[in-house]
Amino acid sequence: FEPHVTEGGKLLVHGQSRVVLEALLFAAKSGKEFEVYLTGSGWKLKKQLEAAGITTTRIEDMAVGYIMNKMDCVLLGAEGVCESGGIVNQLGTLTVAIVANQLNKPVYTLVESFKFIRFYPLGQDDLPKEYSRISRTDVGESPDLYSRVDYTPPAYITLLFTDLGILTPSAVSDELIKLYL
């Protein structure tokens, strides 16, 4: 991944991926200087990144559209990589990826191959029910629906950086065949 980090680059990170954190720390050790912008869901990485001398800025999730034009790329982790090459990740990932796509910014997913899953969702409604919950409110009010993840289709993912190498989303299916044969 480190060759894809440009000197003086600005990287947007959404989520709290350990793999993304380690990749950024490795890139910093190589001597490259870059800035990391963390969405609200990634703010827990701030202390570790700053300890390594990486400049960080926290942005509100709703400011992604405002800041995206200044970014060089988006970095994501994943809870799962689907057979289609899409990813299941922290809520808000789809929104970040759509904004990046509209502004022609690459979206990189850094993930271990053990998270490749034989699952082919077509949309959010295909995610397993354990990822969402309904919160009961006061009597007479409508219940609230919460989800902790969303599905980001492969059209919004540029490359996946894995322990198997750098893959396009369409190559995930081939890798799954190799893993399960």
KEROMAR-60061 format. One line per 2 residues: for each residue x, y, z of N, C-alpha, C. Coordinates in nm, 4 decimals, always signed. Last residue first. Layout:
# residues N
X,Y,Z,X,Y,Z,X,Y,Z ~ ... $
***
This chain:
# residues 181
-1.1391,-2.4310,-0.2746,-1.1202,-2.5574,-0.3507,-1.0098,-2.6390,-0.2892 ~ -1.1509,-2.1916,-0.1419,-1.2467,-2.2953,-0.1027,-1.2335,-2.4254,-0.1830 $
-0.9541,-2.0272,-0.2527,-0.9521,-2.0536,-0.1097,-1.0397,-2.1713,-0.0703 ~ -1.0268,-2.0148,-0.5227,-0.8986,-2.0751,-0.4852,-0.8968,-2.1127,-0.3366 $
-1.2706,-1.8788,-0.4935,-1.2691,-2.0131,-0.5539,-1.1410,-2.0837,-0.5149 ~ -1.1764,-1.6365,-0.3923,-1.2619,-1.7220,-0.3087,-1.2650,-1.8643,-0.3633 $
-1.0426,-1.5396,-0.6156,-0.9656,-1.5729,-0.4961,-1.0465,-1.6621,-0.4019 ~ -1.2590,-1.4932,-0.7873,-1.1558,-1.5894,-0.8256,-1.0746,-1.6332,-0.7043 $
-1.3909,-1.2913,-0.6401,-1.4583,-1.4181,-0.6665,-1.3570,-1.5265,-0.7036 ~ -1.2053,-1.0803,-0.6531,-1.2365,-1.1441,-0.5250,-1.3012,-1.2807,-0.5463 $
-1.1802,-0.9476,-0.8900,-1.0895,-1.0601,-0.8673,-1.1201,-1.1352,-0.7383 ~ -1.3457,-0.7267,-0.8851,-1.3894,-0.8422,-0.9650,-1.3003,-0.9646,-0.9444 $
-1.1983,-0.5384,-0.7330,-1.3155,-0.6053,-0.6753,-1.3591,-0.7298,-0.7533 ~ -0.8518,-0.6163,-0.7754,-0.9685,-0.5389,-0.8144,-1.0885,-0.6083,-0.7503 $
-0.5893,-0.6446,-0.5325,-0.6960,-0.7024,-0.6137,-0.7949,-0.5962,-0.6587 ~ -0.2679,-0.7098,-0.4353,-0.3603,-0.6014,-0.4682,-0.4622,-0.6565,-0.5671 $
-0.2308,-0.9955,-0.2152,-0.1863,-0.9007,-0.3163,-0.2899,-0.7904,-0.3356 ~ -0.3090,-1.1364,-0.0020,-0.2964,-1.2114,-0.1267,-0.2429,-1.1246,-0.2400 $
-0.3507,-0.9569,+0.1953,-0.2323,-1.0416,+0.2106,-0.2104,-1.1294,+0.0877 ~ -0.4672,-0.6660,+0.0061,-0.4836,-0.7834,+0.0922,-0.3506,-0.8562,+0.1092 $
-0.6386,-0.3995,-0.0980,-0.5025,-0.4361,-0.0609,-0.5140,-0.5482,+0.0420 ~ -0.8515,-0.3431,-0.3605,-0.8433,-0.4054,-0.2288,-0.6971,-0.4461,-0.2064 $
-0.9600,-0.0487,-0.5366,-0.8701,-0.1617,-0.5172,-0.8831,-0.2157,-0.3760 ~ -1.2138,+0.0913,-0.5513,-1.1132,+0.0963,-0.6569,-1.0226,-0.0262,-0.6505 $
-1.5562,+0.0629,-0.5059,-1.4262,+0.0238,-0.4520,-1.3259,+0.0217,-0.5671 ~ -1.8017,+0.0991,-0.6192,-1.7469,+0.2113,-0.5442,-1.6102,+0.1822,-0.4824 $
-1.8743,-0.1395,-0.7318,-1.8585,-0.0245,-0.8226,-1.7942,+0.0952,-0.7524 ~ -1.9268,-0.3183,-0.5239,-1.7926,-0.3135,-0.5828,-1.7690,-0.1949,-0.6765 $
-2.1264,-0.1569,-0.2622,-2.1102,-0.2371,-0.3841,-1.9706,-0.2198,-0.4459 ~ -2.1258,-0.1833,+0.0748,-2.0770,-0.0946,-0.0302,-2.0510,-0.1789,-0.1545 $
-2.3539,-0.2131,+0.3339,-2.2907,-0.2826,+0.2221,-2.2526,-0.1802,+0.1171 ~ -2.2997,-0.1251,+0.6790,-2.3708,-0.1155,+0.5519,-2.2900,-0.1896,+0.4463 $
-2.3590,-0.1655,+1.0350,-2.2815,-0.1803,+0.9113,-2.3677,-0.1453,+0.7908 ~ -2.5357,-0.1307,+1.2338,-2.3979,-0.0956,+1.2648,-2.3079,-0.1077,+1.1434 $
-2.8501,+0.0279,+1.2330,-2.7624,-0.0716,+1.1735,-2.6204,-0.0326,+1.2088 ~ -3.1705,+0.0774,+1.3748,-3.0280,+0.1069,+1.3726,-2.9544,-0.0064,+1.3036 $
-3.4823,+0.2228,+1.3819,-3.4039,+0.1132,+1.3262,-3.2586,+0.1573,+1.3196 ~ -3.7193,+0.2992,+1.6320,-3.6046,+0.3420,+1.5536,-3.5292,+0.2193,+1.5054 $
-4.0821,+0.2993,+1.6351,-3.9524,+0.2426,+1.6729,-3.8419,+0.2963,+1.5807 ~ -4.2875,+0.5867,+1.7041,-4.2410,+0.4841,+1.6110,-4.1068,+0.4287,+1.6577 $
-4.4706,+0.6224,+2.0104,-4.3720,+0.6675,+1.9124,-4.3329,+0.5525,+1.8213 ~ -4.6377,+0.4937,+2.1886,-4.6989,+0.5854,+2.0928,-4.6019,+0.6380,+1.9880 $
-4.4074,+0.4800,+2.4488,-4.5351,+0.4329,+2.3961,-4.5933,+0.5385,+2.3015 ~ -4.0649,+0.5412,+2.3533,-4.1814,+0.5606,+2.4393,-4.3086,+0.5137,+2.3692 $
-3.9083,+0.2826,+2.1574,-3.9123,+0.4155,+2.2180,-4.0345,+0.4237,+2.3099 ~ -3.6901,+0.0230,+2.0764,-3.8253,+0.0631,+2.1174,-3.8179,+0.1967,+2.1891 $
-3.4911,-0.0283,+1.8032,-3.4941,+0.0275,+1.9382,-3.6371,+0.0714,+1.9682 ~ -3.3845,-0.2984,+1.6231,-3.4917,-0.2008,+1.6376,-3.4935,-0.1566,+1.7829 $
-3.0807,-0.3559,+1.4455,-3.1676,-0.3769,+1.5607,-3.2729,-0.2667,+1.5626 ~ -2.8580,-0.5387,+1.2330,-2.9464,-0.4264,+1.2608,-3.0309,-0.4590,+1.3833 $
-2.7093,-0.7654,+1.2055,-2.6397,-0.6387,+1.1910,-2.7277,-0.5176,+1.2189 ~ -2.8791,-0.9790,+1.2136,-2.8030,-0.9503,+1.3359,-2.7225,-0.8208,+1.3266 $
-2.9825,-1.0089,+0.9545,-3.0592,-0.9299,+1.0519,-2.9806,-0.8977,+1.1781 ~ -2.7465,-0.9730,+0.6863,-2.8096,-1.0521,+0.7934,-2.8737,-0.9626,+0.8995 $
-2.8382,-0.7832,+0.3961,-2.7481,-0.8048,+0.5090,-2.8195,-0.8861,+0.6170 ~ -3.0226,-0.7207,+0.2064,-2.9713,-0.8576,+0.2051,-2.8744,-0.8853,+0.3190 $
-3.0782,-0.4530,+0.2152,-3.1784,-0.5442,+0.2713,-3.1313,-0.6893,+0.2761 ~ -2.8707,-0.3325,+0.0718,-2.8705,-0.3261,+0.2181,-2.9658,-0.4266,+0.2810 $
-2.8058,-0.5596,-0.2049,-2.8321,-0.4296,-0.1436,-2.8341,-0.4404,+0.0074 ~ -2.7255,-0.8024,-0.2808,-2.7596,-0.7096,-0.3889,-2.7844,-0.5694,-0.3343 $
-2.4636,-1.0114,-0.1549,-2.5793,-0.9234,-0.1354,-2.6029,-0.8355,-0.2582 ~ -2.3331,-1.2894,-0.1386,-2.3532,-1.2057,-0.2566,-2.4760,-1.1159,-0.2376 $
-2.0748,-1.4656,+0.0111,-2.2013,-1.3952,+0.0353,-2.2166,-1.2959,-0.0784 ~ -1.8329,-1.5943,+0.1338,-1.9168,-1.6410,+0.0230,-2.0584,-1.5903,+0.0464 $
-1.5807,-1.3553,+0.2205,-1.6957,-1.4387,+0.2539,-1.7753,-1.4761,+0.1294 ~ -1.2750,-1.2624,+0.3533,-1.3477,-1.2903,+0.2296,-1.4595,-1.3885,+0.2631 $
-1.1223,-1.2461,+0.5772,-1.2515,-1.1772,+0.5822,-1.3289,-1.1901,+0.4512 ~ -0.8831,-1.3538,+0.5223,-0.9738,-1.4376,+0.6004,-1.1110,-1.3720,+0.6166 $
-0.7385,-1.1536,+0.3942,-0.8175,-1.2451,+0.3106,-0.9091,-1.3357,+0.3927 ~ -0.7667,-0.8278,+0.5406,-0.7076,-0.9608,+0.5374,-0.7994,-1.0551,+0.4592 $
-0.7591,-0.5032,+0.3821,-0.8290,-0.6103,+0.4528,-0.7536,-0.7429,+0.4389 ~ -0.8350,-0.1929,+0.2736,-0.7226,-0.2698,+0.3251,-0.7798,-0.3763,+0.4177 $
-0.9615,-0.0382,-0.0068,-0.9969,-0.1187,+0.1093,-0.8752,-0.2020,+0.1473 ~ -0.9748,+0.2815,-0.1478,-0.8955,+0.1621,-0.1230,-0.9445,+0.0924,+0.0028 $
-1.0994,+0.4767,-0.3883,-1.1393,+0.4197,-0.2598,-1.0654,+0.2872,-0.2448 ~ -1.0063,+0.7779,-0.5596,-0.9975,+0.6334,-0.5404,-1.0347,+0.5921,-0.3986 $
-1.2376,+1.0186,-0.6721,-1.1316,+0.9873,-0.5759,-1.1256,+0.8364,-0.5579 ~ -1.4423,+1.1465,-0.8232,-1.3326,+1.0730,-0.8873,-1.2122,+1.0516,-0.7967 $
-1.6626,+1.2361,-0.6971,-1.5532,+1.3332,-0.7127,-1.4263,+1.2674,-0.7678 ~ -1.8203,+1.0122,-0.6842,-1.8721,+1.1275,-0.7576,-1.7640,+1.2320,-0.7842 $
-1.6614,+0.8527,-0.5152,-1.6841,+0.8139,-0.6539,-1.7303,+0.9325,-0.7379 ~ -1.6889,+0.9896,-0.2711,-1.5571,+0.9763,-0.3348,-1.5716,+0.9442,-0.4830 $
-1.9648,+0.9491,-0.2270,-1.9110,+1.0853,-0.2416,-1.7759,+1.0812,-0.3124 ~ -1.9655,+0.6691,-0.2039,-2.0442,+0.7356,-0.3093,-1.9912,+0.8768,-0.3337 $
-1.8037,+0.6292,+0.0228,-1.7631,+0.5764,-0.1074,-1.8386,+0.6420,-0.2231 ~ -1.9589,+0.7488,+0.2248,-1.8236,+0.7996,+0.1966,-1.7801,+0.7559,+0.0564 $
-2.1854,+0.5782,+0.2116,-2.1969,+0.7228,+0.1866,-2.0623,+0.7831,+0.1496 ~ -2.0747,+0.3296,+0.2827,-2.1377,+0.3490,+0.1515,-2.1459,+0.4968,+0.1173 $
-1.9939,+0.3827,+0.5475,-1.8954,+0.3512,+0.4440,-1.9527,+0.3742,+0.3047 ~ -2.1940,+0.4067,+0.7278,-2.1433,+0.5306,+0.6692,-2.0430,+0.5068,+0.5584 $
-2.1086,+0.1447,+0.9465,-2.2126,+0.2308,+0.8915,-2.1530,+0.3636,+0.8434 ~ -1.8335,-0.0647,+0.8566,-1.8989,+0.0259,+0.9499,-1.9991,+0.1170,+0.8789 $
-1.8988,-0.3055,+0.5958,-1.8137,-0.2293,+0.6866,-1.8996,-0.1365,+0.7712 ~ -1.8682,-0.5214,+0.3415,-1.9542,-0.4923,+0.4554,-1.8631,-0.4248,+0.5563 $
-1.8007,-0.4608,-0.0070,-1.7597,-0.4807,+0.1321,-1.8738,-0.4526,+0.2294 ~ -1.7719,-0.6339,-0.3249,-1.8222,-0.5283,-0.2376,-1.7820,-0.5580,-0.0945 $
-1.7059,-0.8582,-0.4522,-1.6002,-0.7583,-0.4397,-1.6450,-0.6367,-0.3613 ~ -1.8870,-1.0608,-0.4518,-1.8986,-0.9630,-0.5598,-1.7820,-0.8643,-0.5619 $
-1.8384,-1.1884,-0.2129,-1.7997,-1.2558,-0.3363,-1.8021,-1.1604,-0.4559 ~ -1.7320,-0.9345,+0.0240,-1.8292,-1.0242,-0.0383,-1.7763,-1.0813,-0.1695 $
-1.5521,-0.9044,+0.3045,-1.5438,-0.8764,+0.1610,-1.6297,-0.9809,+0.0922 ~ -1.6132,-0.7569,+0.6239,-1.6242,-0.8694,+0.5318,-1.6123,-0.8215,+0.3883 $
-1.5327,-0.5389,+0.7516,-1.5698,-0.6520,+0.8363,-1.5841,-0.7770,+0.7518 ~ -1.2613,-0.3402,+0.6432,-1.3843,-0.4133,+0.6121,-1.4077,-0.5207,+0.7158 $
-1.1360,-0.0078,+0.5992,-1.1173,-0.1462,+0.6380,-1.2437,-0.2183,+0.5955 ~ -1.0372,+0.2453,+0.3675,-1.1394,+0.1751,+0.4443,-1.0858,+0.0405,+0.4893 $
-0.9419,+0.5604,+0.2535,-0.8976,+0.4309,+0.3045,-1.0049,+0.3716,+0.3942 ~ -0.9424,+0.7621,-0.0337,-1.0163,+0.7185,+0.0851,-0.9635,+0.5810,+0.1233 $
-0.7229,+1.0213,-0.1618,-0.7890,+0.8917,-0.1658,-0.8629,+0.8672,-0.0348 ~ -0.6772,+1.2927,-0.1524,-0.6148,+1.2165,-0.2605,-0.6786,+1.0784,-0.2739 $
-0.9090,+1.5619,-0.0828,-0.8455,+1.4338,-0.0524,-0.7816,+1.3721,-0.1770 ~ -1.0584,+1.7798,-0.1473,-0.9206,+1.8056,-0.1053,-0.8419,+1.6767,-0.0826 $
-1.3127,+1.6884,-0.1919,-1.2392,+1.7414,-0.3075,-1.0927,+1.7699,-0.2749 ~ -1.4054,+1.6175,+0.0697,-1.3602,+1.5159,-0.0257,-1.2788,+1.5720,-0.1417 $
-1.5174,+1.8043,+0.2409,-1.3722,+1.7858,+0.2450,-1.3195,+1.6982,+0.1310 ~ -1.7949,+1.7996,+0.1932,-1.7229,+1.9269,+0.1948,-1.5722,+1.9076,+0.1782 $
-1.8646,+1.5333,+0.2253,-1.8833,+1.5974,+0.0952,-1.8068,+1.7278,+0.0837 ~ -1.8076,+1.5025,+0.5015,-1.7350,+1.4254,+0.4006,-1.7467,+1.4905,+0.2624 $
-1.9446,+1.6104,+0.7081,-1.8566,+1.7010,+0.6340,-1.7794,+1.6287,+0.5237 ~ -2.0777,+1.4207,+0.8538,-2.1582,+1.4981,+0.7589,-2.0743,+1.5959,+0.6764 $
-1.8795,+1.3339,+1.0281,-1.9229,+1.2474,+0.9184,-2.0002,+1.3246,+0.8116 ~ -1.6361,+1.5825,+1.0977,-1.7681,+1.5255,+1.1227,-1.8074,+1.4408,+1.0023 $
-1.2893,+1.5093,+1.1252,-1.3997,+1.5786,+1.0594,-1.5300,+1.5090,+1.0983 ~ -0.9698,+1.5623,+1.2581,-1.0986,+1.4946,+1.2722,-1.2052,+1.5771,+1.2020 $
-0.6523,+1.5190,+1.1331,-0.7619,+1.6142,+1.1491,-0.8905,+1.5342,+1.1579 ~ -0.3037,+1.4617,+1.1904,-0.4419,+1.4162,+1.1768,-0.5395,+1.5314,+1.1972 $
+0.0200,+1.3824,+1.0939,-0.0749,+1.4897,+1.1175,-0.2155,+1.4392,+1.0934 ~ +0.2225,+1.1500,+1.2508,+0.1313,+1.1732,+1.1385,+0.0323,+1.2822,+1.1777 $
+0.3874,+1.0620,+1.4524,+0.4232,+1.1840,+1.3803,+0.3368,+1.2147,+1.2600 ~ +0.2994,+0.8584,+1.6037,+0.3935,+0.8229,+1.4974,+0.4327,+0.9439,+1.4135 $
+0.1137,+0.9831,+1.7580,+0.2333,+0.9331,+1.8262,+0.3415,+0.8937,+1.7253 ~ -0.0882,+1.0174,+1.5685,-0.0099,+1.1341,+1.6105,+0.1165,+1.0934,+1.6843 $
-0.1852,+0.7546,+1.5578,-0.1272,+0.8170,+1.4388,-0.0394,+0.9359,+1.4774 ~ -0.2818,+0.7168,+1.8179,-0.1766,+0.6308,+1.7662,-0.1078,+0.6916,+1.6437 $
-0.4815,+0.9181,+1.8321,-0.3697,+0.9164,+1.9271,-0.2524,+0.8340,+1.8735 ~ -0.6647,+0.8472,+1.6183,-0.5924,+0.9746,+1.6243,-0.4683,+0.9686,+1.7131 $
-0.8309,+0.6350,+1.6230,-0.6976,+0.6131,+1.5664,-0.6065,+0.7345,+1.5857 ~ -1.0733,+0.7291,+1.7061,-0.9947,+0.6525,+1.8034,-0.8536,+0.6213,+1.7522 $
-1.2015,+0.8424,+1.4881,-1.1247,+0.9309,+1.5757,-1.0399,+0.8561,+1.6768 ~ -1.3637,+0.7232,+1.3048,-1.2236,+0.6828,+1.3083,-1.1391,+0.7598,+1.4071 $
-1.6127,+0.8341,+1.3085,-1.6019,+0.6936,+1.3472,-1.4574,+0.6461,+1.3564 ~ -1.5695,+1.0899,+1.2098,-1.6038,+1.0724,+1.3504,-1.5893,+0.9294,+1.3973 $
-1.2862,+1.0491,+0.9907,-1.4277,+1.0755,+1.0150,-1.4542,+1.0504,+1.1630 ~ -0.9733,+1.1999,+0.9651,-1.0508,+1.0933,+1.0266,-1.1972,+1.1340,+1.0398 $
-0.7153,+1.2500,+0.7493,-0.8413,+1.3082,+0.7946,-0.9281,+1.1930,+0.8420 ~ -0.3728,+1.2723,+0.7545,-0.4859,+1.1807,+0.7630,-0.6048,+1.2562,+0.8202 $
-0.1041,+1.3671,+0.5434,-0.2050,+1.4031,+0.6427,-0.3188,+1.3023,+0.6377 ~ +0.2455,+1.2807,+0.5172,+0.1100,+1.2896,+0.4647,+0.0178,+1.3267,+0.5796 $
+0.5675,+1.1946,+0.4280,+0.4847,+1.2843,+0.5085,+0.3497,+1.2977,+0.4401 ~ +0.7655,+0.9007,+0.4441,+0.6706,+0.9856,+0.3721,+0.5933,+1.0721,+0.4698 $
+0.9233,+0.7226,+0.5825,+0.9702,+0.8601,+0.5662,+0.8766,+0.9517,+0.4901 ~ +0.8409,+0.4803,+0.6551,+0.9188,+0.4850,+0.5314,+0.9674,+0.6263,+0.5005 $
+0.6751,+0.5305,+0.8664,+0.8116,+0.4830,+0.8959,+0.9001,+0.4871,+0.7728 ~ +0.4400,+0.5877,+0.7278,+0.5082,+0.6953,+0.8002,+0.6525,+0.6568,+0.8313 $
+0.3716,+0.3332,+0.6375,+0.4011,+0.4387,+0.5390,+0.4766,+0.5542,+0.6055 ~ +0.3209,+0.2100,+0.8847,+0.4299,+0.1619,+0.8000,+0.4707,+0.2681,+0.6981 $
+0.0957,+0.3535,+0.9647,+0.2168,+0.3589,+1.0470,+0.3384,+0.3128,+0.9670 ~ -0.0812,+0.2749,+0.7629,-0.0436,+0.4155,+0.7760,+0.0842,+0.4306,+0.8590 $
-0.0998,+0.0009,+0.8180,-0.0507,+0.0454,+0.6874,-0.0055,+0.1913,+0.6931 ~ -0.2147,+0.0056,+1.0754,-0.0804,-0.0503,+1.0564,-0.0199,-0.0064,+0.9227 $
-0.4693,+0.1223,+1.0120,-0.3769,+0.1847,+1.1067,-0.2342,+0.1356,+1.0838 ~ -0.5763,-0.0732,+0.8415,-0.5517,+0.0623,+0.7914,-0.4516,+0.1338,+0.8816 $
-0.5940,-0.2828,+1.0280,-0.5118,-0.2987,+0.9079,-0.4785,-0.1619,+0.8480 ~ -0.7778,-0.1877,+1.2130,-0.6414,-0.2133,+1.2581,-0.5476,-0.2245,+1.1384 $
-1.0191,+0.0566,+1.1437,-0.9527,-0.0656,+1.1007,-0.8097,-0.0737,+1.1513 ~ -1.2341,+0.2275,+1.2058,-1.1251,+0.2055,+1.3008,-1.0467,+0.0795,+1.2681 $
-1.3694,+0.4748,+0.9734,-1.3695,+0.3529,+1.0534,-1.2435,+0.3404,+1.1373 ~ -1.2154,+0.6274,+0.7088,-1.3452,+0.6070,+0.7728,-1.3398,+0.4742,+0.8464 $
-0.9809,+0.8639,+0.6168,-1.0009,+0.7323,+0.6764,-1.1372,+0.7290,+0.7441 ~ -0.8317,+1.0291,+0.3524,-0.9513,+1.0240,+0.4363,-0.9703,+0.8812,+0.4851 $
-0.5242,+1.1866,+0.3067,-0.5976,+1.0612,+0.3047,-0.7163,+1.0692,+0.3990 ~ -0.3147,+1.3707,+0.1163,-0.4232,+1.3844,+0.2139,-0.5138,+1.2638,+0.1989 $
+0.0452,+1.3871,+0.0703,-0.0904,+1.3450,+0.0384,-0.1871,+1.3670,+0.1530 ~ +0.3128,+1.4345,+0.0896,+0.2233,+1.5473,+0.1115,+0.0772,+1.5153,+0.0853 $
+0.3755,+1.1783,-0.1342,+0.4373,+1.2746,-0.0433,+0.3456,+1.3966,-0.0333 ~ +0.1160,+0.9318,-0.1550,+0.2016,+1.0336,-0.2153,+0.2573,+1.1275,-0.1083 $
+0.0778,+0.5970,-0.1366,+0.0716,+0.7179,-0.0533,+0.1690,+0.8190,-0.1125 ~ +0.1297,+0.3765,-0.2822,+0.0125,+0.4538,-0.3222,-0.0074,+0.5791,-0.2375 $
+0.3424,+0.2451,-0.1579,+0.3692,+0.3190,-0.2822,+0.2516,+0.4053,-0.3299 ~ +0.1985,+0.1216,+0.0667,+0.2835,+0.2399,+0.0854,+0.3164,+0.3133,-0.0454 $
+0.0815,-0.1205,+0.0000,+0.0000,+0.0000,+0.0000,+0.0854,+0.1262,+0.0000 $
***
